[in-house]
Amino acid sequence: MTSNFSEQFGPRDTMDYDVVIVGGGPAGLSAAIKLKQLAQTQQKEISVCVLEKGGELGAHILSGAVMDPIALNELFPNWKELGAPLNTEVTEDRFLMLTNSSSFQTPNWVLPNCFQNDGNYIVSLANVVRWLGQQAEGLGVEIFPGFPAAEILYNEDNSVKGVATGNVGVRRDGTPSASFQLGMELHAKYTLFAEGSRGHLGKQLIQKFNLNEHSDPQTYGIGIKELWEISPDQHQQGLVIHTAGWPLDTATYGGSFLYHLENNQIAVGLVVGLNYSNPYLSPFEEFQRYKTHPAISHFFNDAKRISYGARSITAGGLQSLPKLTFPGGALIGCEAGFLNMSRIKGSHAAMKSGMLAAESIVTALSGNHTGNELSSYHSGFKNSWLHTELYKARNVKPWLSKGLYLGTAMVGIDQILFRGKAPWTLHHQSSDHECLRPASEFQVINYPKPDGKLTFDRLSSVFISNTNHAEDQPIHLTLKNAEVPTKINLSRYAGPEARYCPAGVYEFIKTEDGADKLQINAQNCVHCKTCDIKDPTQNIVWVTPEGGGGPNYPNM
């Protein structure tokens, strides 16, 4: 379709940079900042551009989040003086094991170091990203929010040349409207991909260059989060609560978080590993149930829900990291999978990966090695504290995927007895979509109806995520084969799309002749990417919608 548009409207405009960065999250902005800092130190000019698909920086950013400032300390040693929005230092850790009606607090002296948060901060990662954006622009980085990179461009030698932004003003039927505008090509000596978990273009690069040839299958979780304003008498600024166990069954990996920020606000959420096997499981409903637990529900007395969102989490760890580089560019942040699942933290790791990639680019540009692979990015990572940290954590997710009780015991042995240095490495054997089992092997899970006060339905939740897409644009949730959802997913797996999606995008309806049909409500999509990951037939492919579409998180 692009070539047809080019014939009708002429060639796309082009812009040239030394470095183009796809994604304005912690990884992308840290890479941009580090590039400019190094250029200043060496008295050189390095042109840097950041493309962000959200309507503004932070609009699509969602994380817990407790942040380790280690990478920020390196990037801006004076970040406190500069006003970085890390306002709430952790004052207390609680780790609870839940049953359906009771709880047990694990003594802190028993907890491995990875579950302790001394010196860390409870933050709105969206606000941290906005602050990083201000610092980047102050250094001369060009940032273009609302411009998603929709296509990878290649040179004749197959190296990455840059990216093209999506066309604007295309109708749902694929024809140009009166407001049509061609996308723009951005060419670069090096292109960094920082789209976040399950990046649309990153997935293509991994396949094209076979970057996961020597890696374990990647594995993911879905994180569902709400922001609440609670009563002052229930608020304890700096308190961090994590739980394991109920409402999930003992075979399903997952856990919750509840963080007390400033201004009587709490961030509450549930992470569910997407390697679960029961197609009747609904992560959204499990999260709603979680809030009703006696150890948790009292925090919500006289409280008001402010915002809602969901996002996939790249959780495979060191074993699942793909090769990071290819001719002309590299993967950084959650695009590659630098999250430390054992610590439930990824922002510091994403930032450090971006900084390491920036250092490698500056070395390459100084040596006129443009277009070569950034080999020093690999060596820099292996010699960094980030590699050391991920190595210590490498066995935690594989152990926890073996069940709550065995997994908890073995994580204790791995992290306390061996201090993360056990003489073995466990491996992920399957992709998440391969783990789903036929519905005939399970019983239906009857979830309670929402009460509209503590528990909610999907549509009212999507409403407060401020999600919006242009109504007549092409649907960005595409099907390889339109018959698969009913012929395979519905008949064999009882239509799991309607349950694993946390936004009500997918629903099975009856046509006038009584046949089953999958209806895709793309306007509801919060860009979590769960469907792209968990669809058992891998028939759903998430592609970039028109710029600025999706959620608009104020401070998630």
C-alpha positions in Angstrom: 0.0 0.0 0.0 2.9 2.3 0.7 4.2 2.1 -2.8 0.7 2.9 -4.2 0.6 6.0 -1.9 4.0 7.0 -3.1 2.9 6.8 -6.7 -0.1 8.9 -5.9 1.5 11.4 -3.5 5.2 11.3 -4.4 8.1 10.0 -2.5 8.3 10.2 1.3 10.3 13.1 2.8 13.6 12.0 4.5 15.6 13.3 7.4 19.1 12.2 8.3 20.6 11.7 11.8 23.6 10.0 13.3 21.3 8.1 15.6 17.6 7.4 15.5 15.9 5.9 18.6 12.6 4.2 18.3 10.8 4.6 21.6 10.8 7.4 24.2 10.9 5.3 27.4 13.6 5.0 30.0 15.9 3.0 27.7 15.5 5.2 24.6 15.8 8.5 26.5 18.8 7.4 28.5 20.6 6.3 25.3 19.8 9.7 23.8 21.1 11.6 26.8 24.2 9.5 27.1 25.0 10.1 23.4 24.7 13.9 23.8 26.8 13.8 27.1 29.6 11.9 25.4 29.5 14.1 22.4 29.9 17.2 24.6 32.8 15.6 26.5 34.5 14.8 23.2 33.5 18.2 21.7 31.7 16.5 18.8 28.3 16.9 17.2 26.1 13.8 17.2 22.6 14.3 15.9 20.0 12.3 17.8 16.2 11.8 17.2 13.7 10.0 19.4 10.4 8.7 17.9 7.6 8.1 20.4 4.3 6.6 19.4 2.4 8.1 22.4 0.8 11.5 22.0 3.3 12.8 24.5 6.3 11.3 26.4 5.0 9.1 29.2 1.5 8.6 27.7 2.2 4.9 27.1 4.5 4.3 30.1 3.1 1.9 32.8 5.1 0.3 35.5 4.7 -0.5 39.2 7.1 1.1 40.0 9.9 0.8 42.6 13.0 2.3 41.0 16.6 1.5 41.9 18.5 4.8 41.2 21.8 3.1 40.3 21.6 3.9 36.6 20.2 7.4 37.2 23.1 8.0 39.6 25.5 7.3 36.7 23.5 9.4 34.1 22.9 12.4 36.3 24.9 12.3 39.6 23.1 15.5 40.6 19.6 14.3 39.8 18.2 15.5 43.1 19.3 19.0 42.5 17.9 18.8 38.9 14.5 17.9 40.3 14.0 14.3 39.2 10.6 13.1 40.4 11.9 10.4 42.8 10.0 11.8 45.8 9.2 8.8 47.9 12.0 6.6 49.3 10.9 3.1 50.4 10.5 3.0 54.2 9.2 -0.5 54.7 9.0 -3.8 52.9 6.3 -6.4 53.5 6.0 -9.7 51.7 2.8 -11.6 52.3 1.8 -15.2 51.4 -2.0 -15.2 50.8 -4.6 -17.9 51.0 -8.2 -17.2 50.1 -9.0 -15.8 53.6 -5.7 -15.4 55.5 -2.2 -14.1 55.1 1.3 -14.7 56.5 4.0 -12.1 56.5 7.4 -13.4 55.7 10.0 -12.0 58.2 12.2 -9.6 56.4 15.4 -11.3 57.7 14.3 -14.4 55.7 13.8 -12.5 52.5 16.5 -12.6 49.8 18.2 -9.3 49.0 16.3 -9.2 45.7 13.0 -8.6 47.6 14.4 -5.8 49.7 14.2 -2.2 48.7 16.5 -0.1 50.9 17.6 3.0 49.0 15.0 2.6 46.3 12.1 4.9 45.4 8.4 4.5 44.6 7.8 6.5 41.5 5.5 7.2 38.6 7.7 6.0 35.8 5.6 8.1 33.3 6.7 11.2 35.3 10.3 10.1 35.4 10.2 9.6 31.6 8.8 13.1 31.1 11.7 14.5 33.3 14.2 12.5 31.2 12.7 14.0 28.1 13.2 17.5 29.4 16.9 16.7 30.1 17.3 15.1 26.6 15.8 18.2 24.9 18.0 20.4 26.9 21.0 18.6 25.5 19.7 19.0 21.9 17.9 15.7 21.3 15.0 16.0 18.9 11.9 14.2 20.2 8.9 13.6 18.1 5.9 12.3 20.1 2.9 11.0 18.2 5.1 9.5 15.4 5.3 5.7 15.7 7.9 4.0 13.6 5.9 1.6 11.4 8.5 0.2 9.0 12.2 -0.8 9.1 14.3 0.5 6.2 17.3 -1.5 4.9 20.3 -0.7 2.8 21.3 -2.8 -0.2 23.7 -4.7 2.0 20.8 -5.7 4.3 22.0 -3.4 7.2 19.4 -1.3 8.9 19.1 2.1 7.3 16.5 3.6 9.6 12.8 3.6 10.0 9.7 5.2 8.4 6.8 6.6 10.4 3.3 5.5 9.6 1.0 7.2 7.2 -1.6 9.5 8.7 -5.2 9.8 7.5 -5.8 6.3 6.1 -9.4 5.1 6.2 -10.3 1.7 7.6 -10.6 0.3 4.0 -7.0 1.4 3.3 -7.8 4.4 1.1 -6.4 7.9 1.8 -8.8 10.4 3.4 -8.7 14.2 2.8 -6.3 14.5 5.7 -3.9 11.9 4.4 -0.1 12.5 4.9 2.7 10.2 3.9 5.0 8.9 6.6 8.5 10.2 6.8 11.8 8.3 6.4 14.4 8.8 9.1 17.8 7.6 8.0 20.6 7.0 10.5 24.1 5.6 10.9 22.7 3.6 13.8 19.2 2.9 14.9 18.3 1.8 18.4 15.0 0.0 19.0 13.5 0.7 22.4 9.8 0.0 21.8 9.3 -1.8 25.1 8.0 -5.3 25.7 7.2 -7.3 22.6 8.1 -4.5 20.2 6.4 -4.7 16.8 9.6 -3.8 14.9 11.9 -5.6 17.4 10.0 -8.8 16.7 10.7 -8.4 13.0 14.4 -7.8 13.6 14.8 -10.8 15.8 13.2 -13.0 13.1 15.1 -11.4 10.2 18.6 -11.6 11.8 17.8 -14.8 13.8 18.9 -13.0 16.9 17.3 -15.6 19.2 19.1 -18.5 17.6 21.1 -19.2 20.8 18.6 -18.0 23.3 15.8 -19.7 25.4 12.3 -18.9 24.3 11.2 -15.5 25.6 8.6 -15.6 28.3 6.3 -12.7 29.5 3.9 -11.6 32.1 1.0 -9.2 32.0 1.0 -6.4 34.6 -2.4 -4.9 35.4 -2.4 -1.7 37.5 -4.7 0.8 39.1 -3.9 4.1 40.8 -6.0 5.1 43.8 -6.4 8.0 46.1 -7.0 6.5 49.6 -7.9 7.8 53.0 -5.0 9.4 55.0 -5.6 7.0 57.9 -4.9 4.0 55.5 -1.8 5.7 53.9 1.8 5.0 54.9 4.1 6.8 52.5 7.0 4.6 51.4 5.4 1.3 52.3 5.9 -1.5 49.7 3.8 -4.6 49.9 4.3 -7.7 47.6 2.2 -10.9 47.8 2.3 -14.3 46.3 -0.3 -17.1 46.3 -4.1 -16.3 46.2 -6.0 -15.5 44.0 -3.8 -17.5 41.6 -3.7 -21.2 41.9 -0.4 -22.8 43.1 0.6 -23.8 39.5 0.3 -20.3 38.1 3.2 -17.9 38.4 2.4 -14.4 39.5 2.2 -11.9 42.4 0.9 -8.5 43.4 2.3 -5.2 44.4 0.9 -2.3 46.4 3.0 0.8 46.7 2.3 3.9 48.8 3.3 7.0 46.9 3.0 10.6 48.1 -0.3 12.6 48.2 -2.3 9.7 49.7 -2.0 7.7 46.5 -1.3 4.0 46.1 -0.3 2.0 43.0 -1.8 -1.5 43.1 -1.4 -4.3 40.6 -1.1 -7.9 39.7 1.5 -9.6 37.5 0.5 -12.9 35.9 3.0 -15.1 34.0 1.7 -15.6 30.5 2.9 -19.2 30.6 -0.3 -20.3 32.3 -2.1 -23.3 31.0 -5.8 -22.8 31.9 -7.6 -21.0 29.0 -10.4 -20.0 31.4 -8.0 -17.9 33.5 -8.6 -14.1 33.2 -5.7 -12.0 34.6 -8.1 -9.0 34.8 -10.6 -10.8 36.9 -7.9 -12.3 39.1 -6.6 -8.8 39.8 -10.1 -7.6 40.7 -10.4 -10.6 43.1 -7.1 -9.8 44.7 -8.3 -6.4 45.9 -11.0 -8.2 48.0 -8.6 -10.1 50.2 -8.9 -9.1 53.9 -5.2 -8.2 54.1 -5.6 -5.8 51.2 -9.2 -4.5 51.0 -9.0 -2.2 54.0 -6.7 0.1 52.1 -9.6 0.9 49.8 -12.0 2.1 52.4 -13.3 5.6 51.4 -10.9 5.5 48.4 -11.2 6.6 44.8 -9.8 4.9 41.7 -7.9 7.4 39.5 -6.4 5.4 36.6 -6.1 2.0 35.1 -3.7 0.3 32.6 -2.0 -2.9 31.6 1.3 -3.8 29.9 3.2 -7.0 29.0 6.5 -7.6 30.8 9.5 -9.3 29.2 10.5 -11.7 31.9 12.7 -14.4 30.5 15.9 -12.9 31.9 19.5 -13.6 30.9 18.8 -17.0 29.2 16.2 -15.4 26.9 18.1 -12.3 25.9 18.5 -12.3 22.1 21.7 -11.2 20.4 21.6 -7.5 21.0 23.0 -6.2 17.7 22.6 -6.4 14.0 24.2 -4.4 11.1 23.2 -0.8 11.7 21.6 -1.0 15.1 20.7 -2.7 18.4 18.0 -3.6 20.8 17.8 -1.9 24.2 15.6 -2.0 27.3 12.5 -4.3 27.4 12.7 -4.6 23.7 15.5 -7.1 24.4 14.3 -8.2 27.8 16.6 -6.6 30.4 14.0 -6.8 33.2 15.2 -8.3 36.5 12.1 -10.3 37.3 13.5 -11.4 40.7 13.5 -7.8 41.9 10.3 -6.8 40.0 12.3 -4.0 38.5 13.3 -3.1 34.9 13.6 0.7 34.6 17.2 0.8 36.0 18.2 -2.0 33.7 16.5 -0.4 30.7 18.4 2.8 31.3 21.7 1.1 31.7 21.3 -0.9 28.5 20.6 2.4 26.6 23.7 4.0 28.1 25.8 1.0 27.2 24.5 1.1 23.6 25.2 4.8 23.4 28.8 4.3 24.5 29.3 1.7 21.8 27.8 4.0 19.2 30.2 6.8 20.1 33.1 4.5 19.9 32.0 3.3 16.5 31.4 6.8 15.2 34.8 7.9 16.4 36.4 5.1 14.5 34.4 5.6 11.4 32.9 2.1 11.7 29.4 3.2 10.6 27.1 0.3 9.7 29.2 -2.3 11.5 27.7 -4.2 14.3 28.2 -2.6 17.7 30.3 -5.4 19.2 31.4 -3.3 22.1 27.8 -3.1 23.3 28.0 -6.9 24.0 31.3 -6.6 25.7 30.2 -3.6 27.7 27.1 -5.4 28.9 29.0 -8.5 29.9 31.4 -6.4 32.0 28.7 -4.3 33.6 26.9 -4.5 36.9 23.7 -5.2 34.9 25.1 -8.5 33.6 26.1 -9.4 37.2 22.7 -8.6 38.5 20.8 -10.6 35.8 23.2 -13.5 36.2 22.3 -13.7 39.9 18.6 -13.6 39.0 18.7 -16.1 36.1 17.1 -19.1 38.0 14.4 -17.3 39.8 11.7 -17.2 37.1 12.3 -20.8 36.0 12.0 -22.0 39.6 8.8 -20.0 40.3 7.3 -21.4 37.1 7.5 -24.9 38.7 4.7 -24.0 41.2 4.3 -21.8 44.2 5.6 -24.1 47.0 8.5 -25.8 45.2 9.4 -22.6 43.4 9.5 -20.5 46.6 11.6 -23.0 48.4 14.1 -23.3 45.6 14.3 -19.6 45.1 15.2 -19.3 48.7 18.0 -21.9 48.3 19.2 -20.2 45.0 19.2 -16.6 46.4 20.2 -17.2 50.0 22.3 -20.3 50.1 24.0 -19.9 46.7 23.5 -16.0 46.5 22.5 -16.4 42.9 25.7 -18.2 41.9 24.5 -21.9 41.8 26.6 -24.0 39.5 23.7 -24.6 37.2 21.3 -22.6 35.0 17.7 -23.5 34.5 16.2 -22.9 31.1 12.8 -21.9 29.6 11.6 -24.7 27.4 8.5 -23.3 25.7 7.0 -20.0 24.5 4.0 -18.8 26.4 1.5 -19.4 23.7 2.6 -23.1 23.6 1.7 -23.5 27.3 -2.1 -23.1 26.9 -4.0 -26.4 27.2 -7.4 -27.4 25.7 -10.4 -26.1 27.6 -11.7 -29.7 27.9 -8.9 -30.3 30.5 -10.2 -27.6 32.9 -13.4 -26.3 34.6 -14.8 -22.9 33.9 -13.7 -20.3 36.5 -16.8 -18.4 37.7 -15.5 -14.9 38.6 -17.7 -12.7 40.9 -19.5 -9.7 39.3 -17.8 -6.4 39.9 -19.4 -4.1 42.5 -18.3 -0.8 40.9 -16.7 0.3 44.2 -13.7 -2.0 44.7 -13.9 -4.2 41.7 -14.7 -3.1 38.2 -15.4 -4.3 34.6 -13.1 -3.9 31.7 -14.9 -1.1 29.9 -15.2 1.2 32.9 -11.5 0.5 33.4 -10.5 1.3 29.8 -12.5 4.6 30.1 -10.2 5.9 32.9 -7.1 4.9 30.9 -8.0 7.7 28.5 -7.6 5.3 25.6 -8.6 6.6 22.1 -8.0 5.6 18.5 -9.1 7.4 15.4 -12.4 5.7 14.6 -12.0 5.1 10.8 -8.3 4.0 10.8 -7.3 0.5 9.8 -7.6 -2.0 12.7 -4.1 -2.4 14.2 -4.9 -5.9 15.6 -4.6 -8.0 12.5 -5.4 -11.7 11.8 -3.3 -13.9 9.6 -6.3 -16.1 9.0 -9.8 -14.8 9.9 -11.2 -18.4 10.3 -8.7 -19.4 13.0 -10.4 -17.6 16.0 -13.6 -19.6 15.7 -12.4 -22.8 14.1 -9.5 -23.4 16.5 -9.3 -20.9 19.4 -13.0 -21.0 20.2 -13.6 -24.7 19.7 -10.4 -25.9 21.3 -9.5 -23.3 23.9 -13.0 -21.8 24.6 -12.0 -18.4 23.0 -9.2 -17.3 25.4 -8.9 -13.9 23.6 -12.0 -12.7 25.5 -10.2 -13.4 28.8 -6.5 -12.7 28.4 -7.2 -9.2 27.0 -7.5 -6.7 29.9 -9.3 -4.2 27.7 -12.4 -5.9 26.2 -10.9 -5.8 22.7 -12.0 -9.3 21.7 -15.4 -10.8 22.1 -17.2 -13.7 20.3 -20.6 -12.8 19.0 -23.3 -14.5 17.0 -24.0 -13.4 13.4 -27.5 -13.2 12.0 -27.3 -16.8 10.8 -26.2 -18.0 14.2 -22.5 -18.5 13.4 -19.8 -17.5 15.8 -17.6 -14.6 14.9 -14.7 -12.8 16.6 -15.4 -9.1 17.0 -12.3 -6.9 17.5 -13.0 -3.6 19.3 -9.6 -2.1 18.4 -10.6 1.3 19.9 -10.3 -0.3 23.4 -6.7 -1.4 23.0 -4.3 -0.2 25.7 -1.3 -1.5 23.7 -0.4 -4.2 26.3 0.6 -6.7 23.5 -0.8 -9.7 25.5 -2.8 -10.9 22.5 0.4 -10.9 20.3 2.1 -13.0 22.9 -0.6 -15.4 24.3 -2.7 -16.2 21.2 -2.3 -20.0 21.0 -2.2 -20.1 17.2 -0.1 -16.9 16.9 -2.7 -15.7 14.5 -3.0 -12.2 16.0 -0.3 -9.7 15.0 -0.2 -6.3 16.7 0.9 -3.5 14.4 1.3 0.2 15.0 -1.9 2.3 14.9 -2.0 5.9 13.8 0.3 8.2 15.8 -1.0 9.2 19.2 -3.5 6.4 19.5 -3.8 4.2 22.6 -3.9 5.1 26.3 -2.9 8.4 27.7 -1.6 7.7 31.1 -1.2 10.9 33.2 1.1 9.4 35.9 1.3 5.6 35.7 
